[in-house]
Structures are given as structure tokens and as C-alpha cells.
Amino acid sequence: MIDGLGAGPAEQPLAREIAQIIPDPAYDVDHLECGEAIFQVNQPSPSMLYNGQKSVHQSYLDRFGPCVTNLNFFVDDHAHAHALLSGMGAPTHIRGPSSAACALADYGRDNSRAGADERPFLFMGSRELIGFDLEIMEPNFLHFTDQTVQYPAYVQPRPKTGDGNLRLERLIVAVDSLEASLGNIEALFAPACRSRPYAYREGPQGRSFRVTLGGIEIEYAQPLSQNGSLAQARARYGQGVIAIDFTARELDRALDRATAAGARASRQDDDLLGNVPAQHFHHIECRASTGFDVIVSPQAERQFQI
């Protein structure tokens, strides 16, 4: 991600503390800033067990190879969120005290909430419901603006560690049914935390809509045929994030950087739905090294296409 996408290290004290929670020397984790969003990169260990089972990250790595596993959200009421997700069939893959990483519990005398040991972080298996798992916790700070431990997507000011060329526009998620995915989103996310679905589109190979969840735009795409890259991705990887759409201030620089790092970049004649886009974009095949493919276009275009 650093070499190919211009990402840079971020949230390093927190990343080091999380890495130290797991004593297995084969485990590691890092936090990177890319496109005004934070990516947590996990390297699980095959020997890691949780309740006698493989870690959820290792299980995904075994099934799908490198991939996007989850999004992280703060919630107002972890007990309600857990009960809601569990009631909809999402298993609890990981549960632990939110104070396990000291950086997430101690925000200073005037900004720390008491009781961090009793407020868990939860990794919930919601992939089959909404296309990705959810890692959730109640914040242990009183005022978000008085902390510098975490930098959620798009919040300014941000750490300026990467090359700053890319901006994350949306995640692209392949699902079996748009209607089922939307119903689950509406059941799980309060109206204040999500937009209404918009930008409905259809082509010979699929259909899609967009929705914003907590500030992140997500395009849900359902295959309509067995042909095309959307259907192939769904068949190979199941429901989940298949690509991330970025815009670039300097497109040529982004493409040159990706290809110099060993990724294949190609201009696309049609989109994932089988339509010919009004404006061109490029596909960077880098899932094996970053966990997701990249769609990139010039930043000024901000096109409605995938």
C-alpha cells in the first residue's frame, strides 16, 4: 500500500499496542492512512486460536486470500448493538475489553470515560448480512475533538504521511441481493447514521445502488448473469468488498506508482455492470498484495460508475 498506493503510517502508538496484545511472534498489525481513510492491516498467525477456533482473520485468509474483512464503528450502546446483530444471526467472532489497548482507554484526565474495562470491543460476523463484518465499541473518550489517538475517515486535520494523491470515494461490495442487503442495513443502522439508497443503476451484468454509512459511501452491486467480472468476483470471494474506488489528483502518477510496485493497471471499456461509462477509469489489480483491487479516475470527474 505504501509503494503502490502512496499510503503512509498512521496511528502508530495504537498500532503498536494492538500488536503487543497478541503474544504470538507471527502476528503483526499496522495502521496506514490512504485516501483520507485509515486501514488496519492484519497479519494473523496460523497458530492463533480464539475459543479453540482459528482467528477470524486467519479464517478469511484461508478462504479468500487477502481481503477486506470489516469496518470499524463507534456505537452509543454496545449491549443493544450486540443484541441486534446477534438476533439477526451474526456470530461474535471476538469479544474483549476495550481497555486492552491503553491508548483506547486513557485519553487524559479530562477526556477519559470511566469504566473502559466493562465496555467491550466486539467483532461481529455480519458479512452475510451486509457484505462485511463490523468491529464496534463505545468510545472511551468524552470529546472526540480532544483526542489524537484515532483519525476516522475524512476527519480533518489528518496525519500527512502518504503522498496525498488519492482520495477514497467508496467501497464496492458484491452481494447476492440488493433488497436483502438494504433491508439488513436499515435494520442495523439508525436513520441518523445512514443515507437513503441512491444512484440506482442497472446493466446487462448487474445492478447497484449506493448508500452512505457513517460517512463512508458504499456501492452494493448484485450480479444479474454468470458473465463478467462482478459475477466472477462474487463466485470466487463470496459476498464482500471486491474493490475500492479512489480518485487521483494526478492519475498518471497513481498509475505509474502502482505499476512500478508490480500491479497491473488497465483502462476499462465497460464497468462492472456491463455499461460503457461516460468517463474513463482504470482498474489496478492489486488484491493479492493489498487485499482489494482499486478503481481510479481523475479527481475532477467524480463519476457515477463502478
HELIX and SHEET records of a PDB file:
HELIX    1   1 ILE A    2  LEU A    5  1                                   4    
HELIX    2   2 GLN A   12  ILE A   21  1                                  10    
HELIX    3   3 VAL A   56  PHE A   64  1                                   9    
HELIX    4   4 HIS A   78  GLY A   87  1                                  10    
HELIX    5   5 CYS A  102  LEU A  104  5                                   3    
HELIX    6   6 ALA A  116  GLU A  118  5                                   3    
HELIX    7   7 ARG A  127  ILE A  130  1                                   4    
HELIX    8   8 PHE A  144  ASP A  146  5                                   3    
HELIX    9   9 LEU A  178  LEU A  188  1                                  11    
HELIX   10  10 PRO A  191  CYS A  193  5                                   3    
HELIX   11  11 GLY A  228  TYR A  237  1                                  10    
HELIX   12  12 LEU A  251  ALA A  260  1                                  10    
HELIX   13  13 ARG A  287  THR A  290  1                                   4    
SHEET    1   A 3 GLY A   8  PRO A   9  0                                        
SHEET    2   A 3 ASP A  28  CYS A  34 -1                                        
SHEET    3   A 3 ALA A  37  GLN A  43 -1                                        
SHEET    1   B 2 LEU A  49  TYR A  50  0                                        
SHEET    2   B 2 GLN A  53  LYS A  54 -1                                        
SHEET    1   C 4 ASN A  70  PHE A  74  0                                        
SHEET    2   C 4 ASP A 133  MET A 137  1                                        
SHEET    3   C 4 PRO A 120  MET A 124 -1                                        
SHEET    4   C 4 THR A  92  PRO A  97 -1                                        
SHEET    1   D 8 TYR A 198  GLY A 203  0                                        
SHEET    2   D 8 GLY A 206  LEU A 213 -1                                        
SHEET    3   D 8 ILE A 216  PRO A 223 -1                                        
SHEET    4   D 8 LEU A 166  ALA A 174  1                                        
SHEET    5   D 8 GLY A 240  ALA A 248 -1                                        
SHEET    6   D 8 ASP A 293  PRO A 298  1                                        
SHEET    7   D 8 HIS A 282  GLU A 285 -1                                        
SHEET    8   D 8 ARG A 264  ARG A 267 -1                                        
END                                                                             
